[in-house]
Every structure is written in C-alpha cells, then in structure tokens.
C-alpha cells in the first residue's frame, strides 16, 4: 500500500489540472505483476533522475516540497519483495514509474 500511496501522491503533486494520471497492472509469466503509475507532468531532468532515489536529499522542485524519502522508500520496498523498479521520463512529457511485485501464490 505504501508503494502505491507514495507514487500516486507524487503523480498528483506534479500533474496539473486537466492533465492525467494512469495506473495499470499487467500480469507477467514469471509470477510477478508489473504496475505502472504514469503522469503527464513536467518530467524529470537527467540531473535529477540520477539522484532521484538518494534518501538524504530533500526535494525542492518549485512549489513541490517533500522530505525526499518517498521514492527511496518505494524502491526499497519493491526490491525487498524481490521486485524491480524503473523510471521512464522525458522533459515535458511526464514520468512513468514501473515496478514489479510477486503474486500471492495459493491465494484466490
């Protein structure tokens, strides 16, 4: 739940009124599900992207401030469950955060 809350909160923070946020889930053949949270915000510069997951770095992006821990926490939680985490972004085109989590085996 923390993964989704952090990523969706970030998407809302960086998406202007009238733009969109998309959440999707695609089952994988390897027992994982790939989730994606995509926004149509300003995107992430290459300089910021290289430090995006640093846990000690406070985020000060215009009017958007935060503790700087959210994405670091997300990445740690995903990897702690054996999943993978990646970001696709282009300036002016938004950002897409992809992550995989294992399915709950034996549960219906």
N, C-alpha and C positions, 0 to 999 in steps of 0.2 A: 504494500500500500504506500509506503514511504517513497518508493521509486516513482510511482505514478503521481503522487502529490507534488513532489519536487519538480518533475519535468513539466507537468501541466501548469503549475504555478509560474514557472519560468516562461512558458509559451504565452500565457496571458499577460505577463509583465511586458513582453517585447512585441506583442501584436496589437496594432492599432484598431480602433473601432472600424467595423466594416471589412476587416481582413479575416482570415480563417485559421483555425487550428484543426488538425486532423489527427485522430487516434485510430490506429489499426493494429490488428493481430493476425499473423499468418502462421499456422502450424508448420513445423519443419519435419522432415523424415527422421531426424535423429533424436526424437523425444523432447525437443525444445519447441517453444513458440517464440517467434520474432515479433516484437512490438515496435511500433514507431509512433512518435509524437512529433508532428511537423507543424511549424508555424510559417506565416508569411511576413514575418517581421523583417528587421534590417539585415539579418545575417550576422556572421561573426568574422571579424578580420583575421587574417593569418597570424598576426602577432598575438591577439587574444586567444586564438584557438590553441596555440602551442602551450599556453599556461592555464587553460580553462579548468583543469582538474586539480590545480595546486590548492591544497586545503587551507593554507595560511594567507592566501591572497584575498583581500576584501574586494568585492565587486562595486565599482563606482562607474556606471555607464549612464551618463546624463542623469535623468530623473530616477533611474533604476538603481537602487542600492540594496545590498544584501550582505549577509555575513561572509559570503564567499565559500561556504561549506557545502551547499546543496548539491552541486554536481560531483564533488569529491565523494560525498556520502552515497549518491546514486551509483557511481562507478564501483565503489567498494562493495555495496550490497549486491549488485549484479554479479560481480566476479566472485563474491563469497558463495553464491548459489551455483557457481560453475558456468555462468553465462558470459556473454561477450557484450561489449558496449562500443558503439562508434557514432560519430557525428558526421553529417554531410551538410555543408553550408556554402553559400555564395552571397557575397555582399549584395544587398538589395533584393535578395530572393528568399530570405528566411533561413531556417535551420531545421534539420531533421535529426532527431536523436533515436537511434536504433539500439535495441537491446534484446538479448535472448534470455529466457528463463526455462528451466526444465518443467515439463508437465508433471502433475501429481499422479504418479503411477498407482494403479489399483483403486483410484477414486472415480466415482461417476457423478 
